[in-house]
Amino acid sequence: MLSSMEQSKRVPLWPLPAEEDCGFLEVSYEGGRGESEATRSRAKYPLKLLIPRIPLLPPTSGWGRPVYASPVWVYLVSFGGGLLAGDQIGLRVDVRRASSAVLTTQASTKVYKVGRVGPCGQAKGGSVQRLHCRVAGEALLVLIPEPVCCYKDASYSQQQVFEMESGGSLVLLDWFTSGRRESGERWAFTDYQALNSIRVDQQLILHDHMRLSNTGLTTVAERMGKAHVSGVLILLGPRVAQVAQALLSRVMPPLVKECFRRSRQASQISTTRTALEKPFFFASASPIGESGVIIRIAAESSGEAYAFVQECLRPLQDQIGQLVFTGV
């Protein structure tokens, strides 16, 4: 619970666009084959929803009986492969009782620079993305997109609100990179902000707001140091409680070291680095709710970040349906 002083300082939520201006997705489980299904869906430009038919076996008990419904995978795709200045995306998601849904993207969300329009050259608005999700009891929502990549002079605002019932579960990955580092654009965007709000039975569990702006006295690059990737990973609810507690109790260093060794092999990092010149990596874990965890990460190498996230989510492979980020 937040104190009254903390509540007064909380960044207010933005109102969602009208329902007719939003896309929506409804996921249900009717029993029978043990599969969750997207029973209703509609996308609103510039968002597309791709729902491939992926044959996934539901997780089973020792007796071979399904424990949970296998998830439906939904890919969130934008026309043109990114968000232009002025683009606004709104999506409502309803994960019904006992169903499972995995929302992801095919590639990083690219946010292009703010342009100039009008006779006086006034700035066009930045890109905005709003997501409002309801998660019913015994249901699981997994939101694991590729990281957001803001180009030079881009402005991006994101709000994700989760309303959960008791017994519902959530896996949330929210991360972003410094931009096109290979092209010399590192933390060169104008403004980035992301807000995540989680309520369980209308009780506020988490209100997390991140804002980075290059309009202050110091640049974002100066404040972020060596980091190229930053973000949070959240696990909350009974279906992921065991994994959340295991991550919390491991205190991170052994897991970080293991991921470092794996990613060196996978990405073939130059052997000119000495043992004392390992890429910068930071991870910290804190409990949230009754049995959840929030993990904050910052990494100099995107390979390190991907390997770390993959290792954290590996124990959930049976509920997600497959190992994530295997192509990275």
N, C-alpha and C positions, 0 to 999 in steps of 0.2 A: 504494500500500500504506500502511496505517496503522501507526504505531509501536505498541509494546506499551503505552506510556502512553496513547496515544490510544484504543487498543482497550479499555483498562480503564475509560475514561470514557464509552464508547459506551453510549447508551441501549439496553437489551435489547429484543428483539422480543417482542411478545405472542404467545402461541399462538393459532392459528386455531381457531375452533369446530370441533366434530366435523364430518366430511364430510356427515353427514345433516342438519346444521343450517346448511349453506352452500348458496348457489346455485352453479351452475357453468356454464361456457360452453366449448365446444370448437370451434375453427375449423380447417378442413382445406382442402387444395387437392389435387384429384385429377387436374388437367390438363383436357383436353377444351376446355371453353368459356372457359377462362382466368379463371374466377371462384372466389374463396374462398367457402366455405359454412360456416354454423353447423351442424355435424353433430350436436351435442348441446347442449342448454341446459335449465336448470331454475332458476327463481327461488324464493327463500324470502322470505316476508313479513318486512319491509315493502318488499322490492325487487321490481320488475317489469323484465323484459327485453323490449324492443320491437325486433324485427328486421324492418324494412321491406324490401321488394324494390325496391332502387334500381338501375336499369340503368346500370352504369358500364363504360366501355371500359377494358380493361387497358392500362397504358403499353406502348408499342411501340418497337422499334428503328427505325433508318432503313429497314430492309427490311420493315417492317410486321409483324414477328413480336412476340408478347408477350414483354416482358422480365420482368415480375412479374405475379402474379395480381392482379386487381382486388380491392379490399377488401370485406369485409362490414361494414356499419354496424350498430352495436348501441347502443340508447339505454337508459341506466340511469335508471329512473323509480321514485320512491317513492310509495306510496299517500298521498293527502292533500297531495302537493306538497312535502313536507318531512319532517324527522326530529323525532319527539317525544322528550321525555325518556325514557330507558330503551330506546329503539330500538337494536338491534344488527344490523348488516348484515355478512354474510360472503359473499364471492364468490371462487371459484377460476376462473382463466382459463387455457386451454391453447391456444396458437397453434402449430399443427403446422408442419412443415417447408414452406417456400416459400409459405405462406399469408400473408394480410394481414387485419388487423382494425382497425377504428376504433371506439373506445368513447367515447361522449359522453353529454351530458344534454340535455333539452329546455329547461331553464331552470336558474337558479342553485339549488344545494342549500340550502334554508332549514333552519336549525336553531333549533327553538323553545326557549323558556326552560325551565329545570329547575323542575318543580312541587314541591309539598309533599304528602306522603301520610302516612297513619298517624295515630294518636291524638296523638302527640307532635309532629306536624308535621315529621318528618324529611325531608330532601331526597331526591327521587327521583334515580336515577343519570342521568348525561348520555348523549348519543348517541355511539355507537361505530360506526366503519366500517372493515372489514378487507378488503384485496384482495391476493390471492396469484396471481401470473402466471408462467407458464412460456412462454418464447419460444424456439422451436427454430431451428436454422440456416437461413439464407436467409429467415426469416419476419420480419414487421414488425408490431409492436403500436403503435398510436397511441392514447393516452389523453388526450383533450382536452375535459374537462368544462367547463361554465360554472363561475364561481367560487362557493365556499362563502360563504353569508351567515348569520352567527350573530346571532340576535336578542338583545335585552337579557336578561341573566341566563342565557344558554345556556351549555352545557358540551359540547364536541365533541372527540373524539379519533379520529384517522385513522392507519391504518398501511397502507402499500403496499409489498409485497415483490415483486421481480422476479428470477427465476432464468432466466438466458439462456445459450444455447449459443453457441459461437464462430460468427460469421456471422449471428447474430440481430441485429435492430435494434429500437430503442425511441424513441418520441417521447412525452414525458411533460410535461403541463402541470398544475401544482398551484398553485392560487391562491385567494385569499379576499379579501373586502371588509370594511370596517369595520362593516357592518350596514345598518340602515335609516336612512341619514344624513338623508333627507328628513323623517323623523319624529323627528329629534333623537336617534336612537340611533347613536352613533359610538364604536366600540371599547368597547361597554358590556356585552359578554359576560363571563361569569365566567372561563372557561378555554377555550383553543384550543390543540391540539397536533396536529402532523402529522409523520409519520416516513416517509421514503422510503429503501429499501434495495435496492441493485442488485448482483447478483453475475453474473459471466461465467465459465462453467466452474468454478463454486464459489469463485472468487476475488472477494473484496469489492472493488467499484469505487467505490461511493458509499454512505455512511450519513449521511443528512441529517435532522436533527431540529429542528423549530421549535416553541417553546412560548411562548404569550403568556397571562399570567394577571393578573387584577385583584385578586389577593390580596396583592400585595407592597406595598412602601413607596411606589412610584409607580404611577400608572395606566397602562394600555396606551395611552390617548390621549396622555398626556404623552410616552411613549417613541416613538410612531409619528409624531408631528409632523403635518405636512400630509397624509401619505399616506392614501389611501382604499382602494387596492388594493395587495396585495403577493403575491409568489409566485415560482415558479421554472419555467423551461422547460428541458428536458433533451433533447438529441439524442445518440444513441449507437448505433454499429453501422455496418456498411459501406453499407447502403442509404440512410443519411442523412449519411454522412461528408462528402461534398462540401459540403452545405449547412451542416453544423456548422462546418467549417473556414472557410467564407466568412463566417459570422456572427462567428466568433472574430477573424478578420483585419480585419474592418471596424471594430473597436474601439467600435462602438455610436453615437458622436455623430451621424454623418451619417444613420443610420437613425432615430434619435430625432427629429431635426429634420424629416425627411420625414413621419414618422407624425404629428407635431404639426400640420403643415399640413393633412394629409388629415382628421384628426379634427375640426379646427375647422370645415371645410366640412361634414362629415357630421353633426355634432351641433349646428351653428349656435350655437356658443358666443357669448355676448353680446359685442358689439363695444366695450363699455365698458372691457374689459381693455386696458391699454397693452402695448407690446412688452416692458416690464420686468415685467409681471404675469402671465407665462405660467404655467400650472399646473405644479406641482412634478412632475418626472419623473426617475427614476434607473434606470439599467440597467448591469449589469456582467457580464462573461463570463469564465469560467475553463475551461481544458481538463480533461476527465475521460477516463479510459481511454486507448486508443490514438488515437482520432480523434473523440472526443465533445466536447460543450460543455454547460456548465450556465450559464444566464443568470438572474440575479436581477433582479427588477423591483420598483419601488415607484412608485405614481402617485397624484396628487391626483384625477385624473379617470378614471372607468372607460372613457370614450371613448378616452383616450390609451392605456390598457392594451390594450384590444381592438385598436386600430389597430396597435400595436406587435407584438402576437402574430400578427395576421393577416399582417403584412409578413414576419415571420420564417418563417412556414409557407407563404408563397406559392410558393416554389420546389418544394415537395413536393406541389403540387396534383395532378400526374399520378399520384402514388402513393396519395394520400389519396382521390382520385376527384372532389373538388370543392373550391372555395375555402371556407374555414371562417369562421364568424361573420359571414356576409354580411348577416344581418338586423339587426345591432346598429347 
